[in-house]
Every structure is written in C-alpha cells, then in structure tokens.
Amino acid sequence: MGIEFSIIFYSTIAGLSTILGVILVILKERLVLKYSHYVNSFAAGLILGVAFFHLFPGSLELSENALLFIFMGFLVFYLLENVMVIHSGSEIHFREKKNPQHSKGMVMFSGLFFHSLVDGVIIGVGFEIDTKLGLLTSLGVISHELPEGVTTFSLLINSIKRKTALKLSVAVALATPLGALVSLTFIGGLSEAMIGLLLAMAGGSFLYIAASDLIPETHEEKRFGNAGFLLLGVLFLYSLSKTIVV
C-alpha cells in the first residue's frame, strides 16, 4: 500500500466516521446521549496515547523547537474554539450579531471545517514519518471524528435548518480527506525539522482536543467507568503500538 493511497484511505475513513456520528444523532439520539461519555473517554485515552507516546517524542527527535510548537498547536485550537465560543461538552454561547442564527451556524461551520482540514494534514504528516506513526495517528483522528460528527450536527441544528445542518456536516466530514490531499502537495518537500514542527503542532492539537473537548464531557456524569474507559484507551493504544510491525 503506497503512502499516497494510505493517506487518502485513512483520511476518508475518518471523514466517514464523522458522517456516522451524524447518522447516529439522526437515528439513535437517546442511545448516543446514553453512551457518549464512554465513547469520549475511550477516544480521549487514544488521543493522549498517540500524543505522548508518539507525536511528542517524534517531534522532539526531529526538531529542537518542538516544545514551542506543541504549545502553539494547543494555542491555535484554543483560539479557534474561543472564536466559536463553543465546547462539545458545554452549553453553547454566542456573541450577538445582526443575524444571529445565520452567524452562529456559519461561525461554527467555519471552525469545524478548519478543524477537520487540520486532521487530514495530521494524517499526512504521520505517514510521511513512517507507516506505523501514520496508522496510529489515523487511529487517533478517527477515534475523535465520531464524537465530532455527533457534536457538529447537534450544534448546527441549534442554529440553522436541519437540512442545511446535514449538508454542512457532510462538508465538515469531507474536509478531512481534503486536508490529506493538501498535505500530499507539499509535505514531501519539507525538511525533517519542518516535519518535526508539524508533528509537534499535531501533538499540541491532540492534547487540546482530549483536555478541552473530550474529557470535560465525561465529567458531566460522575461515573467510575469514564476513568476506566480513558485508561483503557491509553492501554489499547500502547499495546497496539507495540504490536504493529511495518
């Protein structure tokens, strides 16, 4: 399997995971609400595992400025959500605008689209280093795309018509493979140091997603199982990384 095919294939799977999240909200909303805490906890564990076991060490090995860019990756996603004033685990609040409903929907769509676009680039960066890191990074992205699909559609239908929200949610899903395609146009010509900085930013973004979006939602209901599923996600990722041989 060539690197280009792998990047496109796994980014497409990630996009389909977002669409699956949308479908689950439409068909099984109560079921999604009942088990979303466990899904988010497991996804947070996977993402933290990818960040701490692979992205951070890999970036530090390739670039001496990696720590700064880990922080920058975290900060970029913080600022992105600050502009949108949303968090998947909290109530939605918006600044007043002349056309509030339209403004809410388009601000959210823009932020979520960019988020998914970056996810696609992250997959491309992972595979540029090696197949193992590409697979693990893809797993991290795919794991949070499902709850992201749930979040995306749930947020959009609060601001715009259901049909429009569905179309925009699909566009958000397509942004991931689009980001992967974009990465193919430039990533091959980058130096190891630059790739290391991109890995660092990817790690920072993963850390933010887990710490700000996924884990807080698990605190909505005080369940011991939430912590268990988070640890299970970390252990699963660690075990998988030891098993994969390429």
Long-range contacts (C-beta under 8 A, 24 or more apart in sequence): 3-127, 3-128, 3-131, 3-134, 4-184, 6-127, 6-131, 6-134, 7-123, 7-124, 7-127, 7-134, 7-180, 7-183, 7-184, 8-177, 8-180, 8-181, 8-184, 10-123, 10-134, 10-135, 10-138, 10-141, 10-142, 10-180, 11-119, 11-120, 11-123, 11-124, 11-138, 11-141, 11-176, 11-177, 11-179, 11-180, 12-176, 12-177, 13-138, 13-142, 14-119, 14-120, 14-123, 14-138, 14-141, 14-142, 14-145, 14-176, 14-177, 15-116, 15-145, 15-173, 15-174, 15-175, 15-176, 15-177, 16-173, 17-142, 17-145, 17-146, 17-149, 18-116, 18-145, 18-146, 18-148, 18-149, 18-152, 18-169, 18-172, 18-173, 18-176, 19-149, 19-169, 19-170, 19-173, 20-146, 20-149, 21-145, 21-146, 21-147, 21-148, 21-149, 21-150, 21-151, 21-152, 21-153, 22-149, 22-150, 22-152, 22-153, 22-166, 22-169, 22-170, 22-173, 24-149, 24-150, 25-149, 25-150, 25-153, 25-154, 26-153, 32-150, 36-147, 36-150, 36-217, 37-217, 37-218, 37-220, 37-221, 37-223, 37-225, 37-226, 38-225, 38-226, 38-229, 39-146, 39-147, 40-89, 40-147, 40-214, 40-215, 40-217, 40-218, 41-214, 41-215, 41-218, 41-225, 41-226, 41-227, 41-228, 41-229, 41-230, 41-233, 42-143, 42-229, 42-230, 42-232, 42-233, 42-236, 43-143, 43-144, 43-146, 43-147, 43-210, 43-214, 43-233, 44-210, 44-214, 44-215, 44-218, 44-230, 44-233, 45-229, 45-230, 45-231, 45-232, 45-233, 45-234, 45-235, 45-236, 45-237, 46-139, 46-140, 46-143, 46-144, 46-233, 46-234, 46-236, 46-237, 47-140, 47-143, 47-144, 47-206, 47-209, 47-210, 47-214, 47-233, 48-206, 48-207, 48-210, 48-230, 48-233, 48-234, 49-140, 49-233, 49-234, 49-236, 49-237, 49-238, 49-241, 50-136, 50-137, 50-139, 50-140, 50-206, 50-237, 51-140, 51-203, 51-206, 51-207, 51-210, 53-237, 53-238, 53-241, 54-133, 54-136, 54-137, 54-241, 55-133, 55-137, 55-199, 55-200, 55-202, 55-203, 55-206, 56-200, 56-203, 58-129, 58-133, 58-196, 58-199, 59-196, 59-197, 59-199, 59-200, 59-203, 60-196, 60-200, 61-196, 62-192, 62-193, 62-195, 62-196, 62-199, 63-192, 63-193, 63-194, 63-196, 63-197, 63-200, 65-197, 65-200, 66-196, 66-197, 66-199, 66-200, 67-200, 68-200, 69-197, 69-200, 69-201, 69-204, 70-200, 70-201, 70-203, 70-204, 70-207, 71-204, 72-200, 72-201, 72-204, 73-200, 73-201, 73-202, 73-203, 73-204, 73-205, 73-207, 73-208, 74-204, 74-205, 74-207, 74-208, 75-204, 76-201, 76-204, 76-205, 77-115, 77-204, 77-205, 77-208, 77-209, 77-212, 78-208, 78-212, 80-111, 80-114, 80-115, 81-111, 81-212, 81-213, 83-107, 83-111, 84-108, 84-111, 86-111, 86-155, 87-212, 87-213, 87-216, 88-147, 88-148, 88-151, 88-155, 88-213, 88-214, 88-217, 89-213, 89-214, 89-216, 89-217, 89-218, 89-219, 89-220, 90-216, 92-155, 92-158, 101-159, 101-160, 102-160, 104-158, 104-159, 104-160, 105-156, 105-159, 105-160, 105-164, 105-165, 105-168, 108-152, 108-155, 108-156, 108-159, 109-156, 109-168, 109-171, 109-172, 112-148, 112-152, 112-155, 112-172, 113-171, 113-172, 113-175, 114-175, 115-148, 115-175, 116-145, 116-148, 116-172, 116-173, 116-175, 116-176, 116-179, 117-175, 117-176, 117-178, 117-179, 117-182, 118-179, 118-205, 119-145, 119-175, 119-176, 119-179, 120-175, 120-176, 120-177, 120-178, 120-179, 120-180, 120-181, 120-182, 120-183, 121-179, 121-180, 121-182, 121-183, 121-198, 122-179, 122-202, 122-205, 123-176, 123-179, 123-180, 123-183, 124-179, 124-180, 124-182, 124-183, 124-184, 124-187, 125-183, 125-187, 125-195, 125-198, 125-199, 125-202, 126-199, 126-202, 128-183, 128-187, 128-188, 128-190, 128-195, 129-195, 129-199, 130-246, 131-246, 132-241, 132-244, 132-246, 135-244, 135-246, 136-237, 136-240, 136-241, 136-244, 137-202, 139-237, 139-240, 140-206, 140-237, 141-176, 143-233, 144-209, 144-213, 144-214, 145-173, 145-176, 147-214, 148-172, 149-173, 151-213
